[in-house]
Amino acid sequence: MSRVRVKHKGQVTIPAELRARLGISEGDILDVGEREGAIVLIPAPPLEGGEVVGKETHKKVIDELDQLRRRWR
């Protein structure tokens, strides 16, 4: 078991070996909950287009993000 320090805004760093073992990468979304007095982090399934916004809006946003990424490289 590893120890981590809680930072100013409640942030903690998940140890690299645990992230690697669970396949957690930067930008992944985790569901946070409590179970039997413990904090539980569970990798959330990726959102699909249309779950929050329509598929056309989802595609437009992804295209705009890709363009921004190319400009900043």
Residue frames as a rotation matrix with the C-alpha (Angstrom) as fourth column:
MET 1
0.582 0.813 0.000 0.00
0.813 -0.582 0.000 0.00
0.000 0.000 -1.000 0.00
SER 2
-0.454 -0.705 0.545 1.23
0.706 -0.657 -0.264 3.51
0.544 0.265 0.796 -0.85
ARG 3
0.068 0.428 -0.901 0.74
0.785 -0.580 -0.216 6.76
-0.615 -0.693 -0.376 1.02
VAL 4
-0.280 -0.102 0.955 -0.15
0.749 -0.645 0.150 10.04
0.600 0.757 0.257 -0.67
ARG 5
-0.746 0.006 -0.666 -0.53
0.477 -0.693 -0.541 13.57
-0.464 -0.721 0.515 0.67
VAL 6
0.314 0.894 0.319 -3.75
0.945 -0.262 -0.197 15.52
-0.093 0.364 -0.927 0.19
LYS 7
-0.731 -0.608 0.311 -2.99
0.658 -0.748 0.086 18.88
0.180 0.267 0.947 -1.42
HIS 8
-0.953 0.217 -0.210 -4.64
-0.117 -0.906 -0.406 22.28
-0.279 -0.363 0.889 -1.06
LYS 9
-0.354 0.864 -0.358 -7.72
-0.933 -0.300 0.199 21.56
0.064 0.405 0.912 -3.21
GLY 10
0.392 0.508 0.767 -8.15
-0.624 0.759 -0.184 17.96
-0.676 -0.406 0.615 -2.05
GLN 11
0.665 -0.182 -0.724 -5.94
-0.639 0.364 -0.678 16.63
0.387 0.914 0.125 -4.84
VAL 12
0.376 -0.608 0.700 -3.88
-0.354 0.603 0.714 13.47
-0.856 -0.517 0.012 -4.50
THR 13
-0.068 -0.469 -0.881 -1.49
-0.993 0.121 0.012 11.76
0.102 0.875 -0.474 -6.90
ILE 14
0.905 0.319 0.281 -2.23
-0.330 0.944 -0.011 8.15
-0.269 -0.083 0.960 -7.75
PRO 15
0.047 -0.972 0.232 1.12
-0.372 0.199 0.907 6.30
-0.927 -0.129 -0.352 -7.71
ALA 16
-0.127 -0.197 -0.972 2.51
-0.981 -0.122 0.153 5.60
-0.149 0.973 -0.178 -11.20
GLU 17
-0.954 -0.285 -0.092 2.72
-0.296 0.944 0.148 1.84
0.045 0.168 -0.985 -10.72
LEU 18
-0.488 0.855 0.177 -0.97
0.315 0.361 -0.878 1.71
-0.814 -0.372 -0.445 -9.73
ARG 19
0.209 0.526 -0.825 -1.99
-0.607 -0.592 -0.531 3.90
-0.767 0.611 0.196 -12.69
ALA 20
-0.480 -0.478 -0.735 -0.03
-0.875 0.312 0.369 1.65
0.053 0.821 -0.568 -15.04
ARG 21
-0.973 0.091 0.214 -1.48
0.039 0.971 -0.236 -1.54
-0.229 -0.222 -0.948 -13.59
LEU 22
-0.198 0.980 -0.009 -5.05
0.435 0.079 -0.897 -0.19
-0.878 -0.181 -0.442 -13.91
GLY 23
-0.395 -0.015 0.918 -4.51
0.917 -0.061 0.394 1.48
0.050 0.998 0.038 -17.28
ILE 24
0.666 0.589 -0.458 -5.29
0.636 -0.769 -0.065 4.98
-0.391 -0.249 -0.886 -15.98
SER 25
-0.324 -0.752 0.575 -3.88
0.931 -0.361 0.052 7.77
0.169 0.552 0.817 -18.17
GLU 26
-0.816 -0.015 -0.578 -3.88
0.182 -0.955 -0.233 11.56
-0.549 -0.295 0.782 -18.05
GLY 27
-0.743 0.591 -0.312 -7.30
-0.654 -0.545 0.524 12.87
0.140 0.594 0.792 -19.01
ASP 28
-0.610 0.548 -0.572 -9.17
0.358 0.835 0.419 9.72
0.707 0.051 -0.706 -17.99
ILE 29
-0.151 0.662 0.734 -12.31
-0.754 -0.558 0.347 10.23
0.639 -0.501 0.583 -15.94
LEU 30
-0.846 -0.133 -0.517 -12.78
0.217 0.799 -0.560 8.42
0.488 -0.586 -0.647 -12.63
ASP 31
0.351 0.924 0.150 -15.99
-0.061 -0.137 0.989 7.90
0.935 -0.356 0.009 -10.69
VAL 32
-0.769 -0.593 0.236 -15.47
-0.214 -0.109 -0.971 8.75
0.602 -0.797 -0.043 -7.01
GLY 33
0.387 0.920 -0.058 -17.41
-0.252 0.166 0.953 7.20
0.887 -0.354 0.297 -4.19
GLU 34
-0.396 -0.423 0.815 -17.28
-0.901 0.011 -0.433 5.97
0.174 -0.906 -0.386 -0.63
ARG 35
0.424 0.469 -0.775 -17.52
-0.279 0.881 0.381 2.37
0.862 0.055 0.505 0.49
GLU 36
0.710 -0.059 -0.702 -17.23
0.593 0.588 0.550 1.18
0.380 -0.807 0.452 4.08
GLY 37
0.822 -0.327 -0.466 -15.42
0.163 -0.648 0.744 4.36
-0.545 -0.687 -0.480 5.13
ALA 38
-0.262 -0.944 0.199 -12.93
0.504 0.042 0.863 4.25
-0.823 0.327 0.464 2.23
ILE 39
0.202 0.225 -0.953 -12.65
-0.643 -0.704 -0.302 6.51
-0.739 0.674 0.003 -0.81
VAL 40
0.026 -0.097 0.995 -13.11
0.512 0.856 0.070 4.49
-0.859 0.507 0.072 -4.00
LEU 41
-0.106 -0.122 -0.987 -11.93
-0.732 -0.662 0.160 5.60
-0.673 0.740 -0.019 -7.46
ILE 42
0.059 0.200 0.978 -13.27
0.423 0.882 -0.206 3.63
-0.904 0.426 -0.033 -10.43
PRO 43
-0.906 -0.378 -0.189 -12.27
-0.016 -0.415 0.910 4.29
-0.422 0.828 0.370 -14.05
ALA 44
0.073 0.979 -0.192 -15.40
-0.243 -0.169 -0.955 5.54
-0.967 0.116 0.226 -15.83
PRO 45
-0.011 -0.024 1.000 -16.30
0.856 0.517 0.022 4.25
-0.517 0.856 0.015 -19.27
PRO 46
-0.920 -0.373 -0.122 -15.66
0.255 -0.804 0.537 6.83
-0.298 0.463 0.835 -22.02
LEU 47
-0.024 0.920 -0.392 -18.58
-0.115 -0.392 -0.913 9.01
-0.993 0.024 0.115 -23.04
GLU 48
-0.479 -0.013 0.878 -19.94
0.820 0.352 0.452 8.38
-0.315 0.936 -0.158 -26.49
GLY 49
-0.985 0.173 0.014 -21.18
-0.147 -0.874 0.464 11.09
0.092 0.455 0.886 -28.79
GLY 50
-0.309 0.949 -0.064 -24.82
-0.163 0.014 0.987 11.79
0.937 0.315 0.150 -28.13
GLU 51
-0.199 0.240 -0.950 -24.83
0.859 0.510 -0.051 10.90
0.472 -0.826 -0.307 -24.42
VAL 52
-0.318 0.022 -0.948 -24.49
0.681 -0.691 -0.244 14.51
-0.660 -0.723 0.205 -23.27
VAL 53
-0.199 0.214 -0.956 -24.79
-0.565 -0.822 -0.066 16.42
-0.800 0.528 0.285 -26.54
GLY 54
0.840 0.542 -0.012 -25.93
-0.291 0.433 -0.853 15.41
-0.457 0.720 0.522 -29.99
LYS 55
0.441 -0.681 0.585 -23.59
0.686 0.676 0.269 13.43
-0.579 0.283 0.765 -32.23
GLU 56
0.521 -0.236 0.820 -23.10
0.656 -0.503 -0.562 16.38
0.546 0.831 -0.107 -34.62
THR 57
0.826 -0.212 0.522 -22.16
-0.431 -0.834 0.343 18.73
0.363 -0.509 -0.781 -31.78
HIS 58
0.732 -0.570 0.373 -19.85
-0.014 0.535 0.845 16.07
-0.681 -0.624 0.384 -30.34
LYS 59
0.402 -0.584 0.706 -18.05
0.904 0.377 -0.202 15.67
-0.148 0.719 0.679 -33.68
LYS 60
0.647 -0.120 0.753 -17.76
0.245 -0.902 -0.355 19.46
0.722 0.414 -0.555 -34.11
VAL 61
0.861 -0.324 0.393 -16.21
-0.503 -0.424 0.753 19.86
-0.077 -0.845 -0.528 -30.63
ILE 62
0.565 -0.675 0.474 -13.74
0.363 0.720 0.592 17.00
-0.741 -0.163 0.652 -31.23
ASP 63
0.448 -0.375 0.812 -12.74
0.853 -0.093 -0.513 18.50
0.268 0.922 0.278 -34.61
GLU 64
0.762 -0.136 0.633 -12.18
-0.164 -0.986 -0.014 21.92
0.626 -0.093 -0.774 -33.00
LEU 65
0.797 -0.494 0.346 -10.06
-0.334 0.118 0.935 20.36
-0.503 -0.861 -0.071 -30.24
ASP 66
0.476 -0.626 0.617 -7.96
0.747 0.658 0.091 18.50
-0.464 0.418 0.781 -32.82
GLN 67
0.553 -0.241 0.798 -7.37
0.524 -0.644 -0.557 21.76
0.648 0.726 -0.230 -34.70
LEU 68
0.834 -0.230 0.502 -6.29
-0.494 -0.718 0.491 23.51
0.247 -0.657 -0.712 -31.49
ARG 69
0.701 -0.597 0.390 -3.92
0.086 0.613 0.785 20.64
-0.708 -0.517 0.481 -30.62
ARG 70
0.440 -0.541 0.716 -2.30
0.898 0.254 -0.360 20.86
0.013 0.802 0.598 -34.06
ARG 71
0.660 -0.160 0.734 -1.81
0.096 -0.951 -0.293 24.63
0.745 0.264 -0.613 -33.68
TRP 72
0.790 -0.307 0.531 -0.17
-0.613 -0.377 0.695 24.25
-0.013 -0.874 -0.486 -30.26
ARG 73
0.797 -0.532 0.286 2.30
0.453 0.839 0.301 21.55
-0.400 -0.110 0.910 -31.32
